[in-house]
């Protein structure tokens, strides 16, 4: 028994920015593949994006949800428009920075984005507090003849949009594949036995590195059967106090009564005494 074609919808995943969120669009009768460049309908008019998830059929309640449509595959004229937009963005950023300096505003402009048709410009900046940019907007509208939006973002979004190299030597995760920021805590660094020196566990943004979350669940799971730091345990060489964990080797470091520290396989611990 086949489903009614009216209850089916073909959707495709589109991304507008590198490492940005992937949005679903109704691709209609277009035959699209991963990597194809397309023009789509958005709330702000037509937009340019790249196919990340190839077309898939959905049905039922999901197919009833309203979705914007893929307008057409991008052509040569669309790519020319993108080049014009880049030139407009560079001009807008240079002019805005000169206005910020002239008005002595306490803000750091770092990026400008244009809508596909060039009718609206969004200026991204960071600042320690609220900024009165009403005079700035008037100058921008007069000079650029476009709708202006000023958007203040956090320092992590600043790093995501600007990119850079992490201490690992690779492009920072937030600008390459992380779609949304999750919570990162100092507890994760402690769980993995890392140095708590802020300069060693902080990213380019000055916040805790996002990669601290990547292996955290694994460390937590491995250490479930470990005696806590500070516990007195019984080893083959006598009793001692647990000073640190080494989950990668499945060892714990034990400080013996004679002052020497030894590493013991967790499986070789004889028993754990109920005292600190």
BAZA-933252 format. One line per 10 residues: number of its first residue (from 1); their letters; for each residue x, y, z of N, C-alpha, C, O, CB. Coordinates in steps of 0.1 Angstrom, whole numbers, plus 5000, padded with zeros to 4 digits. Glycine has a CB too. Example, Ala and Ser with C-alpha at 12.3 -4.5 7.8 and 13.67 -1.06 7.14 Angstrom:
2
1> AS> 5132 4943 5078 5123 4955 5078 5132 4967 5078 5142 4967 5085 5113 4955 5090  5128 4978 5071 5137 4989 5071 5129 5000 5079 5134 5011 5080 5141 4994 5057 $
//
This chain:
276
1> XXXXXXXXXX> 5009 4988 5000 5000 5000 5000 5009 5012 5000 5017 5014 5009 4990 5000 5012  5007 5021 4990 5015 5033 4989 5009 5045 4996 4996 5046 4996 5018 5036 4974  5017 5054 5001 5012 5066 5007 5007 5076 4996 5013 5077 4985 5022 5072 5016  4997 5084 5000 4993 5095 4991 5004 5105 4989 5011 5109 4999 4980 5102 4996  5007 5108 4977 5019 5117 4974 5016 5131 4980 5026 5138 4983 5020 5119 4959  5004 5135 4983 5001 5147 4990 5006 5148 5004 5008 5158 5010 4986 5150 4989  5008 5136 5010 5013 5135 5024 5028 5134 5025 5033 5132 5036 5006 5123 5031  5034 5135 5013 5049 5134 5013 5055 5147 5009 5049 5155 5002 5054 5123 5003  5067 5150 5015 5074 5162 5012 5089 5159 5011 5094 5152 5019 5071 5174 5023  5095 5165 5002 5110 5163 5000 5117 5175 5006 5115 5186 5001 5114 5161 4985 $
11> XXXXXXXXXX> 5125 5173 5016 5132 5184 5023 5147 5182 5021 5152 5172 5018 5129 5184 5038  5154 5194 5022 5169 5194 5020 5174 5203 5031 5168 5213 5035 5173 5199 5006  5186 5200 5037 5193 5208 5047 5202 5218 5041 5211 5214 5033 5200 5198 5057  5200 5231 5044 5208 5242 5039 5215 5249 5050 5210 5252 5060 5199 5251 5031  5228 5252 5047 5236 5260 5057 5240 5273 5050 5244 5273 5038 5249 5252 5061  5238 5284 5057 5241 5298 5052 5256 5302 5055 5262 5310 5047 5231 5308 5056  5261 5298 5066 5274 5302 5071 5282 5289 5074 5277 5279 5078 5273 5311 5083  5296 5290 5073 5304 5279 5077 5302 5276 5092 5302 5285 5100 5319 5282 5075  5299 5263 5095 5297 5258 5108 5284 5265 5114 5282 5264 5126 5308 5262 5118  5276 5270 5106 5263 5276 5110 5252 5265 5112 5255 5254 5108 5258 5287 5101 $
21> XXXXXXXXXX> 5241 5269 5117 5230 5260 5118 5225 5255 5105 5225 5263 5095 5219 5266 5127  5220 5243 5104 5214 5237 5092 5199 5239 5093 5193 5234 5102 5219 5222 5090  5193 5245 5082 5179 5247 5082 5173 5238 5071 5178 5236 5060 5176 5262 5079  5161 5233 5074 5153 5225 5064 5145 5234 5055 5139 5243 5059 5144 5215 5071  5146 5230 5042 5138 5237 5032 5131 5227 5023 5135 5215 5022 5147 5246 5023  5119 5231 5018 5112 5222 5008 5119 5224 4995 5119 5235 4989 5097 5226 5008  5125 5213 4989 5132 5214 4977 5123 5212 4965 5128 5212 4953 5144 5205 4977  5110 5208 4967 5101 5206 4955 5106 5196 4945 5110 5185 4949 5099 5220 4948  5107 5200 4933 5111 5191 4922 5125 5192 4919 5130 5184 4910 5102 5193 4910  5133 5200 4926 5147 5202 4922 5155 5189 4926 5152 5183 4937 5153 5214 4930 $
31> XXXXXXXXXX> 5164 5185 4918 5173 5174 4921 5186 5180 4926 5194 5186 4918 5176 5165 4908  5189 5179 4939 5200 5185 4945 5209 5175 4952 5205 5164 4956 5195 5195 4956  5222 5178 4953 5232 5170 4959 5240 5178 4969 5240 5190 4969 5241 5164 4949  5246 5171 4978 5254 5178 4989 5265 5186 4982 5272 5182 4973 5261 5167 4998  5266 5199 4986 5276 5208 4981 5270 5218 4970 5276 5227 4966 5287 5200 4975  5258 5215 4966 5251 5224 4956 5248 5237 4962 5245 5238 4973 5239 5217 4950  5250 5248 4954 5247 5261 4958 5233 5265 4953 5230 5263 4942 5257 5271 4952  5225 5270 4962 5211 5273 4959 5207 5287 4964 5213 5293 4973 5202 5262 4965  5196 5292 4958 5189 5304 4963 5176 5299 4969 5168 5292 4963 5187 5314 4951  5174 5304 4982 5162 5299 4989 5154 5311 4994 5159 5323 4995 5166 5290 5001 $
41> XXXXXXXXXX> 5141 5308 4997 5133 5319 5003 5135 5319 5018 5135 5309 5025 5118 5316 5000  5137 5332 5024 5139 5334 5038 5129 5345 5042 5123 5351 5034 5153 5337 5042  5129 5347 5055 5120 5358 5061 5125 5371 5056 5117 5381 5056 5120 5357 5076  5138 5372 5053 5143 5385 5048 5145 5386 5033 5152 5394 5028 5157 5388 5055  5138 5377 5026 5139 5377 5011 5147 5365 5007 5148 5355 5014 5145 5390 5006  5152 5366 4995 5160 5355 4990 5174 5354 4997 5180 5365 5000 5162 5357 4974  5179 5342 4999 5192 5340 5005 5200 5330 4998 5194 5321 4990 5190 5336 5020  5213 5330 5000 5222 5321 4993 5227 5311 5003 5231 5314 5014 5234 5328 4986  5226 5298 5000 5231 5287 5009 5237 5276 5001 5237 5275 4989 5220 5283 5017  5242 5266 5009 5248 5254 5003 5241 5242 5009 5239 5241 5021 5264 5254 5007 $
51> XXXXXXXXXX> 5239 5232 5001 5232 5220 5005 5242 5212 5013 5253 5208 5009 5227 5211 4992  5238 5209 5026 5245 5200 5035 5239 5186 5036 5247 5176 5035 5246 5207 5049  5226 5186 5038 5219 5173 5038 5211 5171 5025 5203 5179 5022 5210 5172 5051  5214 5160 5018 5207 5158 5005 5192 5156 5007 5188 5153 5018 5213 5146 4998  5184 5157 4997 5169 5156 4998 5165 5143 5004 5170 5132 5001 5163 5157 4984  5155 5143 5013 5149 5131 5019 5134 5133 5019 5129 5144 5020 5155 5129 5033  5127 5122 5019 5113 5123 5019 5108 5122 5033 5113 5113 5041 5106 5111 5011  5098 5130 5037 5092 5129 5050 5077 5128 5048 5072 5132 5038 5096 5142 5059  5070 5123 5058 5056 5121 5057 5049 5124 5071 5056 5127 5081 5053 5107 5052  5036 5123 5071 5029 5124 5083 5029 5138 5088 5028 5148 5081 5035 5115 5094 $
61> XXXXXXXXXX> 5029 5140 5102 5029 5153 5108 5041 5162 5104 5039 5174 5102 5029 5152 5123  5052 5156 5102 5064 5164 5098 5062 5170 5084 5066 5182 5082 5076 5155 5097  5055 5163 5075 5053 5169 5062 5043 5180 5062 5042 5188 5052 5048 5158 5053  5035 5181 5073 5025 5192 5074 5031 5205 5079 5024 5215 5077 5014 5187 5083  5043 5204 5084 5049 5217 5089 5052 5226 5077 5058 5221 5068 5061 5214 5098  5049 5239 5079 5052 5248 5067 5067 5251 5067 5074 5253 5077 5045 5261 5069  5073 5250 5055 5087 5252 5052 5089 5262 5041 5081 5261 5031 5094 5239 5050  5099 5270 5042 5103 5278 5031 5108 5270 5020 5113 5258 5022 5114 5289 5035  5108 5275 5007 5112 5267 4996 5125 5270 4990 5130 5282 4991 5101 5267 4985  5131 5261 4983 5143 5263 4975 5138 5271 4962 5129 5265 4955 5151 5250 4971 $
71> XXXXXXXXXX> 5143 5283 4960 5138 5291 4949 5144 5286 4936 5137 5285 4926 5142 5306 4951  5157 5284 4936 5164 5279 4923 5178 5275 4927 5184 5280 4937 5163 5290 4912  5185 5267 4918 5199 5265 4920 5206 5278 4916 5202 5286 4908 5204 5254 4910  5217 5281 4923 5225 5293 4921 5232 5293 4908 5237 5283 4904 5235 5296 4932  5231 5305 4900 5237 5306 4887 5249 5316 4888 5253 5321 4898 5227 5310 4877  5254 5319 4876 5265 5328 4875 5262 5342 4880 5270 5348 4886 5270 5329 4860  5250 5347 4877 5246 5360 4881 5245 5361 4896 5248 5371 4903 5232 5364 4875  5241 5350 4903 5240 5349 4917 5254 5350 4923 5256 5357 4934 5233 5336 4922  5263 5344 4917 5277 5344 4922 5283 5358 4921 5291 5363 4929 5286 5334 4915  5279 5365 4910 5283 5379 4908 5277 5388 4919 5284 5397 4924 5279 5384 4894 $
81> XXXXXXXXXX> 5265 5385 4922 5258 5393 4933 5265 5391 4946 5267 5400 4954 5243 5389 4934  5270 5379 4949 5278 5376 4961 5290 5384 4962 5294 5389 4972 5281 5361 4962  5297 5386 4950 5309 5394 4950 5306 5408 4953 5314 5415 4959 5316 5392 4936  5295 5413 4947 5291 5427 4950 5288 5429 4965 5291 5439 4971 5278 5431 4941  5281 5419 4971 5278 5419 4985 5291 5420 4993 5291 5427 5003 5270 5407 4989  5301 5412 4990 5314 5413 4997 5320 5426 4996 5325 5431 5006 5323 5402 4991  5320 5433 4985 5325 5446 4983 5317 5456 4992 5323 5465 4998 5325 5451 4969  5304 5454 4992 5295 5463 5000 5298 5461 5015 5299 5471 5022 5280 5460 4997  5300 5449 5019 5303 5446 5033 5316 5452 5038 5317 5458 5049 5303 5431 5036  5326 5451 5029 5340 5457 5032 5339 5472 5033 5344 5478 5042 5350 5453 5022 $
91> XXXXXXXXXX> 5331 5478 5024 5329 5493 5024 5322 5497 5037 5325 5507 5044 5322 5498 5012  5311 5490 5040 5303 5493 5052 5311 5491 5065 5310 5500 5074 5291 5483 5052  5319 5481 5066 5327 5479 5078 5337 5490 5080 5339 5495 5091 5334 5465 5077  5344 5494 5069 5354 5505 5070 5348 5518 5074 5353 5525 5082 5361 5506 5057  5336 5521 5068 5329 5533 5072 5324 5533 5086 5325 5543 5093 5317 5536 5062  5319 5522 5090 5313 5520 5104 5324 5522 5114 5323 5529 5124 5306 5507 5106  5336 5516 5111 5347 5517 5121 5352 5532 5122 5355 5536 5133 5359 5508 5116  5352 5539 5111 5356 5553 5112 5345 5561 5120 5349 5570 5127 5357 5559 5098  5332 5558 5119 5322 5564 5126 5323 5561 5141 5321 5570 5149 5308 5560 5121  5326 5548 5144 5327 5544 5158 5338 5552 5165 5337 5557 5176 5330 5529 5159 $
101> XXXXXXXXXX> 5349 5554 5158 5361 5562 5163 5357 5576 5165 5360 5583 5175 5373 5560 5154  5350 5582 5155 5346 5596 5156 5336 5599 5167 5337 5609 5174 5339 5600 5142  5327 5589 5169 5317 5591 5180 5322 5586 5193 5315 5588 5203 5304 5584 5176  5334 5580 5193 5340 5575 5206 5331 5565 5213 5329 5566 5225 5344 5587 5215  5326 5556 5205 5317 5545 5211 5326 5534 5216 5335 5530 5210 5307 5540 5201  5322 5529 5228 5329 5518 5234 5324 5505 5229 5317 5497 5236 5328 5519 5250  5327 5501 5217 5323 5489 5211 5334 5484 5201 5341 5492 5195 5309 5491 5204  5334 5471 5198 5343 5466 5189 5336 5459 5177 5330 5448 5179 5353 5456 5196  5336 5466 5165 5329 5460 5154 5339 5450 5147 5351 5452 5146 5326 5471 5143  5333 5438 5144 5342 5428 5138 5337 5421 5126 5344 5414 5119 5344 5417 5149 $
111> XXXXXXXXXX> 5324 5424 5122 5319 5417 5110 5306 5424 5105 5299 5430 5113 5316 5402 5113  5304 5424 5092 5292 5430 5086 5287 5419 5076 5295 5414 5068 5295 5443 5078  5274 5417 5076 5268 5408 5067 5257 5415 5059 5249 5422 5065 5262 5395 5075  5256 5412 5046 5246 5417 5038 5236 5407 5034 5239 5395 5032 5252 5424 5025  5223 5411 5033 5213 5401 5027 5217 5399 5013 5224 5407 5007 5199 5407 5029  5211 5389 5007 5215 5386 4993 5212 5397 4983 5220 5399 4974 5207 5373 4988  5201 5404 4985 5198 5415 4976 5205 5429 4980 5203 5439 4973 5183 5417 4975  5212 5429 4991 5220 5441 4995 5211 5451 5001 5215 5463 5003 5226 5446 4983  5198 5448 5004 5189 5458 5010 5191 5460 5025 5186 5470 5031 5175 5454 5007  5197 5451 5032 5199 5452 5046 5213 5447 5050 5219 5438 5045 5189 5443 5054 $
121> XXXXXXXXXX> 5219 5455 5060 5232 5452 5065 5232 5450 5080 5226 5458 5087 5242 5463 5061  5238 5439 5084 5238 5436 5099 5252 5438 5103 5262 5432 5098 5233 5422 5102  5254 5446 5114 5267 5449 5119 5269 5442 5133 5261 5444 5142 5269 5465 5121  5279 5433 5133 5281 5425 5146 5292 5432 5154 5303 5435 5148 5285 5411 5142  5290 5433 5167 5300 5439 5175 5299 5433 5189 5290 5427 5193 5298 5454 5176  5310 5435 5197 5311 5431 5211 5313 5444 5219 5319 5454 5214 5322 5421 5214  5308 5444 5231 5309 5455 5240 5308 5451 5254 5301 5440 5257 5299 5467 5237  5313 5458 5264 5312 5454 5278 5298 5456 5284 5294 5449 5293 5323 5462 5286  5291 5466 5278 5278 5469 5283 5269 5474 5272 5272 5471 5260 5278 5480 5294  5258 5481 5275 5249 5486 5265 5256 5498 5258 5263 5505 5264 5236 5490 5271 $
131> XXXXXXXXXX> 5253 5499 5245 5258 5510 5237 5247 5518 5230 5238 5512 5224 5268 5504 5226  5248 5531 5231 5238 5539 5224 5243 5542 5210 5252 5551 5209 5235 5553 5232  5238 5535 5201 5243 5536 5187 5233 5543 5178 5234 5541 5166 5247 5523 5181  5224 5551 5183 5214 5558 5175 5220 5567 5165 5216 5568 5153 5204 5565 5183  5230 5575 5169 5237 5584 5160 5244 5576 5149 5245 5580 5137 5246 5594 5167  5250 5565 5153 5258 5557 5144 5249 5552 5133 5252 5552 5121 5265 5546 5151  5237 5547 5137 5228 5541 5127 5223 5552 5117 5222 5549 5105 5215 5535 5134  5221 5564 5121 5217 5575 5112 5228 5577 5102 5225 5579 5090 5214 5588 5120  5241 5577 5106 5252 5579 5097 5253 5568 5087 5255 5570 5075 5265 5581 5105  5250 5556 5092 5251 5544 5083 5240 5544 5072 5243 5541 5061 5251 5531 5091 $
141> XXXXXXXXXX> 5228 5547 5077 5217 5548 5067 5219 5558 5057 5217 5556 5045 5204 5550 5075  5224 5570 5061 5227 5581 5051 5237 5577 5041 5236 5580 5029 5230 5593 5059  5248 5570 5046 5259 5567 5037 5256 5555 5028 5260 5555 5016 5271 5565 5045  5250 5545 5034 5249 5532 5027 5235 5530 5020 5234 5521 5012 5251 5521 5037  5225 5538 5024 5212 5537 5018 5206 5522 5019 5202 5517 5009 5212 5541 5003  5207 5517 5031 5202 5503 5033 5196 5502 5047 5199 5511 5056 5213 5493 5031  5188 5492 5049 5183 5490 5063 5195 5485 5072 5203 5477 5067 5171 5479 5063  5195 5490 5084 5207 5487 5092 5202 5480 5105 5192 5484 5111 5214 5500 5096  5209 5470 5109 5207 5463 5121 5220 5462 5129 5230 5457 5123 5201 5449 5119  5220 5466 5141 5232 5465 5150 5230 5453 5159 5220 5453 5167 5235 5478 5158 $
151> XXXXXXXXXX> 5239 5443 5159 5237 5431 5167 5249 5429 5177 5260 5426 5172 5235 5419 5158  5247 5430 5190 5257 5428 5199 5257 5413 5203 5247 5407 5206 5255 5436 5212  5269 5407 5202 5271 5392 5204 5281 5390 5215 5289 5399 5219 5274 5385 5191  5281 5378 5220 5290 5374 5231 5304 5371 5225 5306 5370 5213 5285 5362 5239  5314 5369 5234 5328 5367 5230 5329 5354 5223 5338 5352 5214 5337 5368 5242  5321 5344 5226 5323 5331 5220 5317 5331 5205 5323 5325 5196 5315 5320 5228  5307 5339 5203 5302 5340 5190 5311 5349 5181 5313 5346 5169 5288 5347 5190  5318 5358 5188 5329 5366 5181 5339 5356 5175 5343 5357 5164 5335 5376 5191  5344 5347 5184 5354 5338 5179 5349 5328 5168 5356 5325 5159 5359 5329 5191  5337 5324 5170 5331 5315 5160 5330 5322 5146 5333 5315 5136 5316 5311 5164 $
161> XXXXXXXXXX> 5327 5335 5145 5325 5342 5133 5338 5346 5127 5340 5346 5114 5316 5354 5135  5348 5349 5135 5361 5353 5130 5371 5341 5127 5379 5342 5118 5368 5362 5140  5369 5330 5135 5378 5319 5133 5392 5321 5138 5395 5331 5145 5379 5316 5118  5401 5311 5136 5414 5312 5141 5420 5298 5144 5413 5288 5141 5415 5321 5154  5432 5298 5150 5438 5285 5153 5439 5283 5168 5442 5292 5175 5453 5284 5147  5435 5271 5172 5436 5267 5186 5450 5263 5190 5459 5262 5182 5426 5256 5189  5452 5260 5203 5465 5256 5208 5469 5242 5202 5480 5238 5203 5465 5255 5223  5459 5235 5196 5462 5222 5190 5468 5224 5176 5472 5214 5170 5449 5213 5190  5467 5236 5171 5472 5238 5158 5462 5237 5147 5465 5239 5135 5484 5229 5155  5450 5234 5150 5439 5232 5140 5429 5244 5142 5429 5251 5152 5432 5219 5142 $
171> XXXXXXXXXX> 5421 5246 5131 5411 5256 5132 5402 5254 5144 5398 5242 5146 5403 5257 5118  5398 5264 5150 5390 5263 5163 5377 5256 5159 5371 5258 5149 5387 5277 5169  5372 5247 5168 5361 5239 5166 5348 5247 5163 5340 5243 5155 5358 5230 5178  5346 5258 5170 5333 5265 5169 5332 5271 5155 5320 5273 5151 5333 5277 5179  5343 5274 5148 5342 5279 5134 5342 5269 5123 5341 5272 5112 5353 5289 5132  5343 5256 5127 5344 5245 5117 5332 5236 5118 5327 5232 5107 5357 5238 5119  5328 5231 5130 5317 5221 5130 5308 5223 5142 5297 5216 5141 5323 5208 5130  5310 5231 5152 5301 5232 5163 5289 5241 5159 5292 5253 5156 5308 5237 5176  5277 5236 5159 5265 5244 5155 5261 5253 5166 5258 5265 5164 5254 5235 5150  5260 5247 5178 5255 5255 5190 5264 5253 5201 5270 5242 5203 5240 5250 5193 $
181> XXXXXXXXXX> 5266 5263 5209 5274 5262 5221 5267 5255 5233 5256 5258 5236 5279 5276 5225  5274 5246 5238 5269 5239 5250 5276 5244 5263 5286 5251 5262 5271 5224 5249  5271 5240 5274 5278 5244 5287 5291 5238 5289 5293 5226 5286 5269 5241 5299  5301 5245 5293 5314 5240 5296 5318 5245 5310 5317 5257 5314 5325 5245 5286  5322 5235 5319 5325 5239 5333 5339 5235 5337 5345 5226 5331 5315 5232 5342  5344 5241 5347 5357 5238 5353 5357 5224 5358 5368 5218 5359 5361 5248 5364  5346 5219 5362 5345 5205 5367 5350 5195 5356 5356 5185 5359 5331 5201 5371  5348 5198 5344 5352 5189 5333 5367 5189 5332 5373 5178 5330 5347 5194 5319  5374 5200 5334 5388 5200 5334 5394 5192 5346 5403 5184 5345 5394 5214 5335  5387 5193 5358 5391 5186 5370 5389 5171 5367 5397 5163 5371 5383 5190 5382 $
191> XXXXXXXXXX> 5378 5167 5361 5375 5153 5359 5385 5146 5350 5388 5135 5351 5361 5152 5352  5391 5154 5341 5401 5149 5332 5416 5151 5337 5425 5147 5330 5400 5155 5318  5417 5156 5349 5430 5158 5355 5439 5168 5348 5451 5167 5348 5437 5144 5355  5432 5178 5342 5440 5188 5335 5445 5199 5344 5439 5201 5355 5432 5194 5324  5455 5206 5340 5459 5218 5348 5448 5228 5348 5442 5231 5338 5472 5224 5342  5446 5234 5360 5436 5244 5361 5441 5258 5358 5434 5268 5361 5429 5244 5375  5453 5259 5352 5458 5272 5348 5449 5278 5337 5448 5271 5326 5473 5271 5343  5443 5290 5339 5433 5295 5329 5439 5296 5315 5432 5295 5305 5429 5308 5333  5452 5299 5314 5458 5301 5301 5459 5288 5293 5461 5288 5281 5472 5307 5302  5459 5276 5300 5460 5263 5294 5447 5257 5290 5446 5248 5282 5468 5254 5303 $
201> XXXXXXXXXX> 5436 5261 5296 5423 5255 5294 5413 5265 5288 5401 5262 5287 5417 5249 5307  5418 5277 5284 5409 5287 5277 5412 5288 5263 5423 5286 5258 5411 5300 5284  5401 5290 5255 5403 5292 5241 5406 5306 5237 5409 5315 5245 5390 5287 5234  5406 5309 5223 5408 5322 5218 5399 5332 5224 5402 5344 5225 5408 5322 5203  5387 5328 5227 5376 5337 5232 5378 5341 5247 5372 5350 5252 5362 5331 5230  5388 5334 5253 5390 5336 5268 5381 5328 5277 5383 5329 5289 5388 5351 5270  5372 5321 5271 5363 5312 5279 5369 5297 5278 5379 5295 5271 5349 5312 5273  5364 5289 5287 5368 5275 5287 5367 5268 5273 5357 5271 5267 5361 5267 5298  5377 5261 5269 5377 5255 5256 5365 5245 5254 5362 5237 5263 5390 5247 5254  5358 5246 5243 5347 5237 5240 5351 5223 5240 5343 5214 5243 5341 5241 5226 $
211> XXXXXXXXXX> 5364 5220 5236 5368 5206 5235 5368 5199 5248 5370 5187 5249 5381 5205 5228  5367 5206 5259 5367 5199 5272 5355 5190 5273 5355 5181 5281 5367 5210 5283  5344 5193 5265 5332 5185 5266 5333 5172 5258 5325 5163 5260 5320 5193 5261  5343 5171 5249 5343 5160 5239 5345 5147 5246 5338 5137 5242 5354 5162 5229  5354 5146 5256 5357 5133 5262 5352 5132 5276 5354 5122 5283 5372 5131 5262  5345 5142 5281 5340 5143 5295 5332 5131 5299 5334 5125 5309 5333 5156 5297  5322 5127 5290 5313 5116 5294 5321 5103 5295 5318 5095 5304 5302 5114 5283  5331 5101 5287 5340 5089 5287 5347 5089 5300 5348 5078 5307 5349 5089 5275  5353 5100 5304 5361 5101 5317 5351 5097 5329 5355 5090 5338 5367 5114 5319  5340 5103 5329 5330 5101 5340 5326 5086 5340 5326 5081 5351 5317 5110 5338 $
221> XXXXXXXXXX> 5324 5080 5329 5320 5066 5329 5331 5057 5334 5329 5048 5342 5316 5062 5315  5344 5060 5329 5355 5052 5333 5358 5052 5348 5361 5042 5354 5368 5056 5325  5356 5064 5353 5360 5066 5367 5349 5063 5378 5350 5065 5389 5364 5081 5369  5338 5057 5373 5327 5054 5382 5331 5044 5393 5327 5045 5404 5315 5048 5374  5340 5035 5389 5345 5025 5399 5357 5029 5406 5363 5021 5414 5347 5012 5393  5362 5041 5404 5375 5045 5411 5372 5050 5425 5362 5056 5428 5381 5056 5402  5382 5047 5434 5381 5053 5447 5383 5068 5446 5391 5073 5438 5391 5047 5457  5376 5076 5454 5377 5091 5453 5391 5095 5458 5397 5089 5466 5366 5097 5462  5395 5107 5453 5408 5113 5458 5407 5116 5473 5397 5122 5477 5412 5125 5450  5417 5112 5480 5416 5114 5495 5412 5101 5503 5414 5101 5515 5407 5125 5498 $
231> XXXXXXXXXX> 5407 5091 5496 5403 5079 5502 5416 5070 5506 5426 5071 5499 5394 5071 5493  5415 5063 5517 5425 5054 5521 5422 5040 5515 5411 5035 5516 5426 5053 5536  5431 5035 5507 5429 5022 5500 5440 5012 5505 5451 5016 5510 5429 5024 5485  5437 5000 5503 5447 4989 5506 5453 4984 5493 5446 4979 5484 5440 4978 5514  5466 4984 5493 5474 4979 5481 5482 4967 5486 5483 4964 5498 5483 4990 5475  5489 4961 5476 5498 4950 5480 5509 4954 5488 5516 4946 5495 5502 4943 5467  5513 4967 5487 5524 4973 5495 5520 4979 5508 5528 4985 5515 5532 4982 5487  5507 4978 5511 5502 4984 5523 5491 4995 5520 5488 4998 5509 5513 4990 5531  5486 5001 5531 5476 5012 5529 5482 5025 5524 5494 5028 5526 5469 5014 5543  5474 5033 5517 5478 5046 5513 5467 5054 5509 5455 5049 5508 5488 5044 5501 $
241> XXXXXXXXXX> 5469 5067 5506 5459 5076 5502 5459 5079 5487 5470 5082 5482 5460 5090 5510  5447 5079 5481 5446 5082 5467 5448 5097 5465 5442 5105 5471 5432 5077 5461  5458 5100 5456 5461 5114 5453 5456 5119 5440 5453 5131 5438 5476 5116 5454  5455 5110 5430 5450 5114 5417 5446 5102 5409 5450 5090 5412 5460 5123 5409  5439 5104 5398 5434 5093 5389 5442 5094 5375 5446 5105 5371 5419 5094 5387  5443 5083 5369 5449 5082 5355 5440 5072 5347 5444 5061 5345 5464 5078 5355  5428 5077 5343 5419 5069 5336 5424 5062 5323 5420 5051 5319 5406 5076 5333  5433 5069 5316 5439 5064 5304 5447 5052 5306 5447 5043 5297 5447 5075 5297  5453 5050 5317 5460 5038 5320 5453 5029 5330 5458 5018 5334 5474 5042 5326  5441 5034 5335 5434 5027 5345 5442 5025 5358 5440 5015 5365 5430 5013 5340 $
251> XXXXXXXXXX> 5449 5036 5361 5457 5036 5374 5452 5047 5383 5445 5056 5379 5472 5038 5370  5455 5045 5396 5454 5056 5405 5467 5058 5412 5475 5048 5414 5442 5053 5416  5471 5070 5415 5483 5073 5423 5480 5072 5438 5470 5078 5442 5489 5087 5419  5488 5065 5445 5486 5063 5459 5498 5068 5467 5509 5063 5464 5483 5048 5462  5496 5076 5477 5507 5081 5486 5508 5071 5498 5498 5071 5506 5504 5096 5491  5519 5064 5499 5521 5055 5509 5524 5061 5522 5528 5073 5523 5531 5044 5505  5524 5054 5533 5527 5059 5547 5541 5063 5548 5544 5072 5556 5523 5049 5557  5550 5058 5540 5564 5061 5541 5568 5074 5532 5579 5078 5531 5573 5050 5536  5557 5080 5526 5559 5092 5518 5561 5090 5504 5562 5100 5496 5571 5099 5524  5563 5078 5499 5565 5075 5485 5551 5074 5478 5542 5069 5484 5573 5062 5483 $
261> XXXXXXXXXX> 5551 5078 5465 5539 5077 5458 5541 5066 5447 5551 5065 5440 5535 5091 5451  5531 5057 5446 5531 5047 5436 5519 5047 5428 5508 5053 5432 5533 5033 5443  5519 5041 5416 5508 5040 5407 5503 5026 5408 5511 5016 5407 5511 5044 5392  5490 5024 5410 5484 5011 5412 5472 5009 5402 5464 5018 5400 5479 5009 5426  5472 4998 5395 5461 4994 5387 5448 4993 5395 5449 4987 5406 5463 4981 5379  5437 4999 5391 5425 5000 5399 5421 4985 5402 5415 4983 5413 5414 5007 5392  5423 4976 5393 5418 4962 5395 5427 4955 5406 5423 4945 5410 5419 4955 5382  5439 4961 5409 5447 4954 5419 5445 4960 5433 5451 4955 5442 5462 4957 5415  5436 4970 5435 5433 4974 5448 5426 4963 5456 5417 4957 5451 5425 4987 5448  5431 4960 5468 5426 4949 5476 5412 4953 5482 5403 4945 5481 5436 4945 5487 $
271> XXXXXX> 5411 4965 5488 5399 4969 5493 5400 4984 5497 5411 4989 5498 5395 4961 5506  5389 4990 5499 5389 5004 5502 5384 5006 5517 5373 5001 5520 5381 5012 5492  5392 5012 5525 5387 5015 5539 5378 5026 5540 5379 5036 5532 5399 5017 5548  5368 5026 5549 5358 5036 5550 5363 5048 5559 5357 5051 5569 5345 5031 5556  5374 5053 5555 5379 5065 5562 5387 5074 5552 5392 5069 5542 5388 5061 5574  5387 5087 5555 5393 5097 5546 5408 5097 5549 5416 5104 5543 5387 5111 5548 $
//
